[in-house]
């Protein structure tokens, strides 16, 4: 549904012999009609006043959205890429390596990465994970609950149950 004051994405473009070139513009709805919308474009075209646009070329921007989970921080062994953009030369430098050390000092978080057989320190905010390091999974005995058979115990008719009670510990008291 479209409502006055909402933001919409307006799809457009050009079709010619060279192919299709698409564009997307952001606009604010001024009035809602049955087949068209009267919108103000949020770009530099705003000085030209409102424009009539077909509703079929518009997509409303939903008012609410789920906040995405924060990205995980790299762990030791992860393959990471560190990027650094130089404003003067407009050059993007990329460095790839394996995480060796994580450093936390006050508000500064640094990461040491093995690059060309040398440990180099980088700001963790300029780092993102390319591939997580494989984690070793602890070997456990396989248990079949259908016929009560385990690898080490063989066949048993009754399964033993052990109940453990946990008592809360008051960490503030000095009693042991």
Rosetta blueprint (number, residue, H / E / L):
1 X L
2 X L
3 X L
4 X L
5 X L
6 X L
7 X E
8 X E
9 X E
10 X E
11 X E
12 X E
13 X E
14 X E
15 X E
16 X E
17 X L
18 X L
19 X E
20 X E
21 X E
22 X E
23 X E
24 X E
25 X E
26 X E
27 X E
28 X E
29 X E
30 X E
31 X E
32 X E
33 X L
34 X L
35 X L
36 X E
37 X E
38 X E
39 X E
40 X E
41 X E
42 X L
43 X L
44 X H
45 X H
46 X H
47 X H
48 X H
49 X L
50 X L
51 X E
52 X E
53 X E
54 X E
55 X H
56 X H
57 X H
58 X E
59 X E
60 X E
61 X L
62 X L
63 X L
64 X L
65 X L
66 X L
67 X L
68 X L
69 X L
70 X L
71 X L
72 X L
73 X L
74 X L
75 X L
76 X L
77 X L
78 X L
79 X E
80 X E
81 X E
82 X E
83 X E
84 X E
85 X E
86 X E
87 X L
88 X L
89 X L
90 X L
91 X E
92 X E
93 X E
94 X E
95 X E
96 X E
97 X E
98 X E
99 X E
100 X E
101 X E
102 X E
103 X E
104 X E
105 X E
106 X L
107 X L
108 X E
109 X E
110 X E
111 X E
112 X E
113 X E
114 X E
115 X E
116 X L
117 X L
118 X E
119 X E
120 X E
121 X E
122 X E
123 X E
124 X H
125 X H
126 X H
127 X E
128 X E
129 X E
130 X E
131 X E
132 X L
133 X L
134 X L
135 X L
136 X L
137 X L
138 X L
139 X L
140 X L
141 X L
142 X L
143 X E
144 X E
145 X L
146 X L
147 X L
148 X L
149 X E
150 X E
151 X L
152 X L
153 X L
154 X E
155 X E
156 X L
157 X L
158 X L
159 X L
160 X L
161 X L
162 X L
163 X L
164 X L
165 X L
166 X L
167 X L
168 X L
169 X L
170 X L
171 X L
172 X L
173 X L
174 X L
175 X L
176 X L
